[in-house]
Amino acid sequence: MSEANDPNAQGFSTRAIHAGQRPDPTTGAVMTPVYLTSTYVQEAPGVHKGYEYSRTHNPTRNALQDNIASLEGGRHGLAFGSGLAATHAVFSMLSAGDRVIVGHDVYGGTYRLLDQVMTRQGLRFDVVDTTDLAALDAALETPAQVVWFETPTNPLLHVSDVAAVCSRAKAAGAIAVVDNTFATPYLQTPLALGADIVVHSMTKYLGGHSDVVGGICVTDDDDLAGRLAFLQNAIGAIIGPMDSFLVMRGTKTLAVRMERHCDNAEAIAAWLNDHARVRKVFYPGLEEHPGHEIAKGQMRRFGGMISFDVDADLETAIRLASETKLFALAESLGGVESLLDHPASMTHGAVPRDERVKNGFTDGLLRLSVGLEDLDDLVADLEQAFDKAFA
Ligand SMILES: *Cc1c(COP(=O)(O)O)cnc(C)c1O
């Protein structure tokens, strides 16, 4: 393949708009059609154009899979009906008795899947702080098949060294998996840093408009891709063609959206950091963040998620969370609109209080998914909410 035709030699935005997509051969439609079909005609038994049944293959899903695979720098993408369905596919490669090492502070649903579903099927797992490489080394002294982690994490924005964690996992014979939902491939590409599989909730930044639920696994390894494709078809937790189309519409603007998310978040993190009523700001872009140097080395910028600890009791934090007008009080993240979450009572209500407070995750912790609105309006909204909460 010549350099000019190699999609991976092109820039990020060019790939985001074109990879996996070409004008429809029958009509010339520039946008990939939504192939709402379950089955495909065959000329003779077994003689077809590569499509037999839409659980196995669908052209709109294929386009999405190739698109995101290209953005992550992998050759294979397998898309699912949600981020957790993609997560489940990875764990379904394992067998009873196998062991997973999972980073602490991972998405609550990932923990729940391991703790309440996979363990019933015989998987074992241990939670390890992957920012602590000595702790990881100790955990890897016992055989493990998968090391699964996120960076930055939710809600405390802990940063792990992707290359260091992946090389340790692989040296110990484990598959290294990074949930790259918070960073997106625009800010961080774990496969290039040694990860075997990258997983996304496409519901968040990749879709980007809070109007679709989906997930994907990306890998550059043919064997892992074959196993995941088998499970995608055998278990059947696929994403539909309409949702595939919506995510692809989202990825076309991923680069410009992420730049604006980062611009707004950097400014708001600095503003919160100077605020008299804020005890602590968790944002990897701040120099005092313990993972700042690692983040600088492995991320393009620092993302659109910020958590901060209000210097007040639970009631005041909840009042503050209820007083914002532009920041909608809601779970989820990564859309064009700004959202605010009180993790202790909303997204992370299942985490035992002692457990979280020990890790700096207090009752006063608020999480922002900073959207694309005008910065001045976002700051004014937070300002009036602080004024009312502390009045
Ligand atoms: C939302 C989320 C998931 C789960 O994805 P769904 O699409 O909601 O199933 C997994 N990991 C992270 C980091 C998330 O934010």
The ligand as an SDF file (V2000), in Angstrom:
LIG
                    3D

 15 15  0  0  0  0  0  0  0  0999 V2000
  -20.0630    4.5490   30.5350 C   0  0  0  0  0  0  0  0  0  0  0  0
  -18.7990    3.8040   30.6940 C   0  0  0  0  0  0  0  0  0  0  0  0
  -18.7480    2.4230   30.4630 C   0  0  0  0  0  0  0  0  0  0  0  0
  -19.9740    1.5940   30.1370 C   0  0  0  0  0  0  0  0  0  0  0  0
  -20.4780    1.9170   28.8870 O   0  0  0  0  0  0  0  0  0  0  0  0
  -22.0430    1.7730   28.5040 P   0  0  0  0  0  0  0  0  0  0  0  0
  -22.0620    2.2420   27.0920 O   0  0  0  0  0  0  0  0  0  0  0  0
  -22.7950    2.6470   29.4550 O   0  0  0  0  0  0  0  0  0  0  0  0
  -22.3890    0.3420   28.6620 O   0  0  0  0  0  0  0  0  0  0  0  0
  -17.5190    1.7970   30.5870 C   0  0  0  0  0  0  0  0  0  0  0  0
  -16.4060    2.4790   30.9230 N   0  0  0  0  0  0  0  0  0  0  0  0
  -16.4270    3.8040   31.1530 C   0  0  0  0  0  0  0  0  0  0  0  0
  -15.1610    4.5060   31.5280 C   0  0  0  0  0  0  0  0  0  0  0  0
  -17.6150    4.5140   31.0470 C   0  0  0  0  0  0  0  0  0  0  0  0
  -17.6270    5.8250   31.3070 O   0  0  0  0  0  0  0  0  0  0  0  0
  1  2  1  0
  2  3  1  0
  2 14  2  0
  3  4  1  0
  3 10  2  0
  4  5  1  0
  5  6  1  0
  6  7  2  0
  6  8  1  0
  6  9  1  0
 10 11  1  0
 11 12  2  0
 12 13  1  0
 12 14  1  0
 14 15  1  0
M  END
$$$$
